[in-house]
Each structure stands twice: as C-alpha cells, then as structure tokens.
Amino acid sequence: MEKHWSGKVTRESSALDLEAGVFTWHDPLRIAESLKKSAEMSNRRKAAPFNSAMSMLVFYINRAGRNLNEDQKRILEQAKVELRKLYGR
C-alpha cells in the first residue's frame, strides 16, 4: 500500500481531472474556477458539480493538514468562498 494514499487520490482522482498544481496556486478565484471547470466537464463524478468541486478542495485541505503553510491554507479557504460565489451559494 502506498504510504501517502491521499496524494495519489489528489493526483489521480477518478471523479475529476484536475489541472496540474491547482492547489498550489496563489489566486483563490483561479483555483475555484479551475475546480468548477473540472467538475462540470467530468462525466465520472457521482455528485453535482458544486459538491464534487467542494469535496475535492476540502479533501485536499484536510489531508494536507499541518504540512500546509498558513498562507496557502488561507488561500484555499478563500477558494471555498469563491467556489460558493461561482455557484451562487
């Protein structure tokens, strides 16, 4: 079994085809738009596009845990806000 299975899930998600490095970007809106595009283009997801995009973002934040620096965590938390705005929620 792979030591860091969560990294493999993020890289090889069967539900969404993510842009390379999406979670390392410094623009919350760009991250949210990329996740939205990936979720809406996917025909393998099991949930609505918003739920799939938000789930992948939350999964990454939770799995990165203490290895995520405070600046990037703040950016990803803001990306959640931007994603909600994009979906009118």
NUMITOR-983793 format. One record per atom (N, C-alpha, C, O): atom name; x, y, z. Coordinates in Angstrom, 1 decimal, padded with zeros to 4 digits, always signed. Each point is the difference from the previous one (the first is absolute). Layout:
BEGIN
   atome       xx       yy       zz
      CA        X        Y        Z
...
// end
This chain:
BEGIN
   atome       xx       yy       zz
       N   +000.8   -001.2   +000.0
      CA   -000.8   +001.2   +000.0
       C   +000.9   +001.2   +000.0
       O   +001.0   +000.1   +000.7
       N   -001.4   +000.9   -001.4
      CA   +000.7   +001.3   -000.1
       C   +000.0   +000.7   +001.3
       O   -001.0   +000.0   +000.7
       N   +002.2   +000.6   -000.4
      CA   +000.1   +000.7   +001.3
       C   -001.0   +001.2   +000.1
       O   -000.6   +000.1   +001.0
       N   +000.6   +000.7   -002.0
      CA   -000.9   +001.2   +000.0
       C   -001.1   -000.2   -001.0
       O   +000.1   +000.6   -001.1
       N   -001.1   -001.4   +001.4
      CA   -001.1   -000.2   -000.9
       C   -000.8   +001.2   -000.4
       O   -000.5   +000.1   -001.0
       N   +000.5   +000.9   +001.9
      CA   -000.8   +001.2   -000.2
       C   +000.6   +000.8   -001.2
       O   -000.7   +000.6   -000.8
       N   +002.0   -000.6   +000.7
      CA   +000.7   +000.7   -001.1
       C   -000.4   -000.7   -001.3
       O   -000.2   +000.7   -001.0
       N   +000.2   -002.0   +001.0
      CA   -000.4   -000.7   -001.2
       C   -001.5   +000.3   -000.4
       O   -000.3   +000.2   -001.2
       N   -000.6   -000.1   +002.2
      CA   -001.4   +000.3   -000.3
       C   +000.0   +001.4   -000.7
       O   -000.8   +000.2   -000.9
       N   +001.5   +000.8   +001.5
      CA   +000.0   +001.3   -000.6
       C   +000.6   +000.0   -001.4
       O   -000.6   +000.7   -000.9
       N   +001.6   -001.4   +000.6
      CA   +000.6   -000.1   -001.3
       C   -000.8   -000.8   -001.0
       O   -000.1   +000.4   -001.1
       N   -000.5   -001.5   +001.6
      CA   -000.7   -000.9   -000.9
       C   -001.4   -000.2   +000.3
       O   -000.6   -001.1   -000.1
       N   -000.1   +002.2   +000.5
      CA   -001.4   -000.1   +000.3
       C   -000.8   -000.6   -001.2
       O   +000.2   +000.3   -001.1
       N   -001.0   -001.3   +001.4
      CA   -000.8   -000.6   -001.0
       C   -001.3   +000.8   -000.3
       O   -000.7   -000.3   -001.0
       N   +000.4   +001.4   +001.8
      CA   -001.1   +000.8   -000.3
       C   +000.3   +001.3   -000.7
       O   -000.8   +000.4   -000.9
       N   +001.9   +000.2   +001.2
      CA   +000.4   +001.2   -000.7
       C   +001.4   +000.0   -000.6
       O   +000.9   -000.6   +000.6
       N   -000.8   +001.2   -001.7
      CA   +001.3   +000.2   -000.6
       C   +000.5   +001.4   +000.3
       O   -000.5   +001.0   -000.5
       N   +001.4   -000.9   +001.5
      CA   +000.4   +001.3   +000.5
       C   +001.2   +000.5   -000.8
       O   +000.8   -000.8   -000.5
       N   -000.7   +002.1   +000.4
      CA   +001.1   +000.6   -000.6
       C   +001.2   -000.2   +000.9
       O   -000.1   +000.0   +001.3
       N   +001.3   -000.2   -001.9
      CA   +001.2   -000.2   +000.8
       C   +000.3   +001.1   +000.9
       O   +000.0   +001.2   -000.4
       N   +000.2   -001.5   +001.7
      CA   +000.4   +001.0   +001.0
       C   -001.1   +000.9   +000.5
       O   +000.3   +001.1   +000.6
       N   -001.5   -001.4   -000.9
      CA   -001.1   +000.9   +000.3
       C   -000.1   +000.5   +001.4
       O   -000.3   +001.1   +000.3
       N   +000.7   -002.0   +000.6
      CA   -000.1   +000.3   +001.5
       C   +001.3   +000.8   +000.4
       O   +000.0   +000.4   +001.2
       N   +000.9   -000.1   -002.0
      CA   +001.2   +000.8   +000.3
       C   -000.1   +001.4   -000.5
       O   +000.9   +000.8   +000.3
       N   -001.9   -000.5   -001.1
      CA   -000.2   +001.3   -000.5
       C   -000.2   +001.0   +001.1
       O   -000.5   -000.3   +001.1
       N   +000.7   +001.6   -001.4
      CA   -000.1   +001.1   +001.0
       C   -001.3   +000.8   -000.2
       O   -000.2   +001.0   +000.7
       N   -000.6   -001.3   -001.7
      CA   -001.2   +000.8   -000.3
       C   -001.2   -000.9   +000.3
       O   -000.3   -000.9   -000.8
       N   -000.4   +001.3   +001.8
      CA   -001.2   -000.8   +000.4
       C   -001.1   -000.1   -001.1
       O   -000.6   -001.1   -000.1
       N   +000.4   +002.1   -000.6
      CA   -001.0   +000.0   -001.1
       C   +000.4   -000.9   -001.1
       O   -000.8   -000.8   -000.5
       N   +002.1   +000.8   +000.2
      CA   +000.5   -000.9   -001.1
       C   -000.1   -001.5   +000.5
       O   -000.4   -000.8   -000.9
       N   +000.6   +000.5   +002.1
      CA   -000.1   -001.3   +000.5
       C   -001.5   -000.4   -000.1
       O   -000.3   -001.1   -000.5
       N   -000.6   +001.9   +001.0
      CA   -001.4   -000.3   +000.0
       C   -000.5   -000.2   -001.5
       O   -000.8   -000.9   -000.2
       N   +001.2   +001.8   -000.7
      CA   -000.4   -000.1   -001.4
       C   +000.5   -001.3   -000.6
       O   -000.7   -000.7   -000.8
       N   +001.9   +000.3   +001.1
      CA   +000.6   -001.3   -000.5
       C   -000.8   -001.2   +000.6
       O   -000.3   -000.9   -000.8
       N   +000.0   +000.9   +002.1
      CA   -000.8   -001.1   +000.6
       C   -001.4   +000.0   -000.6
       O   -000.5   -001.1   -000.3
       N   -000.1   +002.2   +000.0
      CA   -001.3   +000.1   -000.6
       C   +000.0   -000.6   -001.4
       O   -000.8   -000.9   -000.3
       N   +001.8   +001.3   -000.5
      CA   +000.1   -000.5   -001.3
       C   +000.3   -001.5   +000.0
       O   -000.7   -000.8   -000.8
       N   +001.5   +000.3   +001.7
      CA   +000.3   -001.5   +000.0
       C   -001.2   -000.7   +000.4
       O   -000.3   -001.1   -000.5
       N   -000.5   +001.6   +001.5
      CA   -001.2   -000.7   +000.5
       C   -001.1   +000.0   -001.1
       O   -000.6   -001.0   -000.2
       N   +000.5   +002.1   -000.5
      CA   -001.1   +000.0   -001.0
       C   +000.4   -000.8   -001.3
       O   -000.9   -000.4   -000.7
       N   +002.2   +000.3   +000.4
      CA   +000.4   -000.8   -001.1
       C   +000.0   -001.5   +000.2
       O   +000.0   -000.8   -000.9
       N   +000.0   +000.4   +002.2
      CA   +000.2   -001.4   +000.3
       C   -001.4   -000.8   -000.2
       O   -001.0   +000.5   +000.3
       N   +001.2   -001.6   -000.9
      CA   -001.2   -000.9   -000.2
       C   +000.1   -001.2   +000.9
       O   -000.8   -001.0   -000.1
       N   +001.8   +001.0   +001.0
      CA   +000.2   -001.1   +001.0
       C   -000.4   +000.3   +001.4
       O   +000.0   -000.8   +000.8
       N   -000.3   +002.1   -000.6
      CA   -000.3   +000.4   +001.4
       C   -001.4   -000.6   +000.4
       O   -000.8   -000.3   -000.9
       N   +000.6   +000.1   +002.2
      CA   -001.2   -000.6   +000.5
       C   -000.9   +001.0   +000.6
       O   -001.2   -000.3   +000.2
       N   +001.7   +001.5   +000.1
      CA   -000.8   +001.0   +000.6
       C   -000.2   +001.2   -001.0
       O   +000.6   +000.0   -001.1
       N   -001.3   +001.0   +001.6
      CA   -000.2   +001.2   -000.8
       C   +001.4   +000.7   -000.2
       O   +000.9   -000.2   +000.9
       N   -000.7   +001.0   -001.9
      CA   +001.3   +000.7   -000.2
       C   +000.5   +000.8   +001.2
       O   +001.2   -000.1   +000.4
       N   -002.1   +000.9   +000.3
      CA   +000.4   +000.7   +001.1
       C   +000.5   -000.9   +001.1
       O   +001.1   +000.2   +000.6
       N   -001.8   -001.2   -000.3
      CA   +000.4   -001.0   +001.1
       C   +001.3   -000.7   -000.3
       O   +000.8   -000.1   +000.9
       N   -000.6   -000.3   -002.2
      CA   +001.2   -000.6   -000.3
       C   +001.2   +000.9   +000.1
       O   +001.1   -000.3   +000.5
       N   -001.2   +001.6   -001.0
      CA   +001.1   +000.9   +000.1
       C   +000.3   +000.4   +001.4
       O   +001.2   +000.0   +000.4
       N   -002.2   +000.2   +000.4
      CA   +000.2   +000.4   +001.4
       C   +000.6   -001.2   +000.8
       O   +000.9   +000.2   +000.8
       N   -001.4   -001.4   -001.1
      CA   +000.5   -001.2   +000.7
       C   +001.5   -000.2   -000.3
       O   +000.8   -000.3   +000.9
       N   -000.4   +000.5   -002.1
      CA   +001.4   -000.1   -000.3
       C   +000.9   +001.0   +000.7
       O   +001.1   -000.3   +000.5
       N   -001.6   +001.6   -000.5
      CA   +000.7   +001.0   +000.7
       C   +000.1   -000.2   +001.5
       O   +001.1   +000.1   +000.6
       N   -002.2   -000.5   +000.0
      CA   +000.0   -000.3   +001.5
       C   +000.9   -001.2   +000.3
       O   +000.8   +000.0   +000.9
       N   -000.9   -001.0   -001.8
      CA   +000.9   -001.2   +000.2
       C   +001.5   +000.4   +000.0
       O   +000.7   -000.5   +000.8
       N   -000.3   +001.3   -001.8
      CA   +001.3   +000.4   +000.0
       C   +000.5   +000.8   +001.2
       O   +001.0   -000.3   +000.6
       N   -001.9   +001.3   -000.2
      CA   +000.4   +000.8   +001.2
       C   +000.1   -001.0   +001.2
       O   +001.0   +000.2   +000.8
       N   -001.9   -001.1   -000.6
      CA   +000.0   -000.9   +001.2
       C   +001.2   -000.9   -000.1
       O   +000.7   -000.3   +001.0
       N   -000.3   -000.2   -002.2
      CA   +001.1   -001.0   -000.1
       C   +001.3   +000.7   +000.1
       O   +001.0   -000.6   +000.5
       N   -000.9   +001.8   -001.0
      CA   +001.3   +000.7   +000.1
       C   +000.4   +000.3   +001.4
       O   +001.1   +000.0   +000.4
       N   -002.2   +000.3   +000.4
      CA   +000.2   +000.2   +001.4
       C   +001.1   +000.9   +000.4
       O   +000.1   +001.1   -000.5
       N   +000.7   -001.5   +001.4
      CA   +001.1   +000.8   +000.6
       C   +001.1   +000.3   -001.0
       O   +000.9   +000.9   +000.2
       N   -000.9   -001.6   -001.3
      CA   +001.0   +000.2   -001.1
       C   -000.3   +001.2   -000.8
       O   +000.8   +000.4   -000.9
       N   -002.0   +000.1   +001.0
      CA   -000.4   +001.2   -000.8
       C   +000.3   +001.3   +000.8
       O   -000.4   +000.1   +001.1
       N   +001.2   +000.8   -001.8
      CA   +000.4   +001.2   +000.7
       C   -001.3   +000.9   +000.2
       O   -001.0   -000.1   -000.8
       N   +001.1   +001.0   +001.7
      CA   -001.2   +000.8   +000.4
       C   -000.4   +000.9   -001.2
       O   -001.3   +000.1   -000.2
       N   +002.2   +000.4   -000.6
      CA   -000.4   +000.8   -001.2
       C   -000.8   -000.8   -001.0
       O   -001.1   +000.5   -000.4
       N   +001.6   -001.7   +000.1
      CA   -000.7   -000.8   -001.0
       C   -001.4   -000.5   +000.6
       O   -000.9   -000.1   -000.7
       N   +000.9   -000.2   +002.0
      CA   -001.3   -000.4   +000.6
       C   -001.0   +001.1   -000.1
       O   -001.2   -000.3   -000.3
       N   +001.6   +001.5   +000.5
      CA   -000.9   +001.2   -000.1
       C   -000.5   +000.1   -001.4
       O   -001.1   +000.3   -000.2
       N   +002.0   -000.4   -000.8
      CA   -000.4   +000.0   -001.4
       C   -001.0   -001.0   -000.3
       O   -001.0   +000.3   -000.7
       N   +001.2   -001.5   +001.2
      CA   -000.9   -001.1   -000.3
       C   -001.4   +000.2   +000.7
       O   -001.0   -000.4   -000.6
       N   +001.1   +000.9   +001.8
      CA   -001.3   +000.3   +000.6
       C   -000.8   +001.1   -000.7
       O   -001.2   +000.0   -000.1
       N   +002.0   +001.0   -000.5
      CA   -000.7   +001.0   -000.8
       C   -000.5   -000.6   -001.3
       O   -001.0   +000.5   -000.5
       N   +001.7   -001.5   +000.0
      CA   -000.5   -000.6   -001.2
       C   -001.4   -000.7   +000.2
       O   -000.8   -000.1   -000.9
       N   +000.6   -000.4   +002.2
      CA   -001.3   -000.5   +000.3
       C   -001.1   +001.0   -000.1
       O   -001.1   -000.2   -000.5
       N   +001.4   +001.4   +001.0
      CA   -000.9   +001.2   -000.1
       C   -000.3   +000.3   -001.5
       O   -001.1   +000.2   -000.4
       N   +002.2   -000.1   -000.4
      CA   -000.1   +000.3   -001.4
       C   -000.9   -001.1   -000.7
       O   -000.7   +000.4   -000.9
       N   +001.0   -001.6   +001.2
      CA   -000.8   -001.1   -000.6
       C   -001.5   +000.1   +000.3
       O   -000.8   -000.2   -000.9
       N   +000.5   +000.6   +002.1
      CA   -001.4   +000.2   +000.4
       C   -000.6   +001.1   -000.8
       O   -001.1   -000.1   -000.5
       N   +001.9   +001.2   +000.3
      CA   -000.5   +001.2   -000.8
       C   -000.3   -000.4   -001.4
       O   -001.0   +000.3   -000.6
       N   +002.0   -001.1   +000.0
      CA   -000.2   -000.5   -001.4
       C   -001.3   -000.8   -000.2
       O   -000.6   +000.0   -001.1
       N   +000.2   -000.7   +002.1
      CA   -001.2   -000.8   -000.1
       C   -001.2   +000.7   +000.7
       O   -001.1   -000.6   +000.1
       N   +001.2   +001.8   +000.2
      CA   -001.1   +000.8   +000.6
       C   -000.5   -000.6   +001.3
       O   -001.2   +000.0   +000.3
       N   +002.1   -000.4   +000.6
      CA   -000.3   -000.6   +001.3
       C   +000.5   +000.8   +001.1
       O   -000.2   -000.3   +001.2
// end
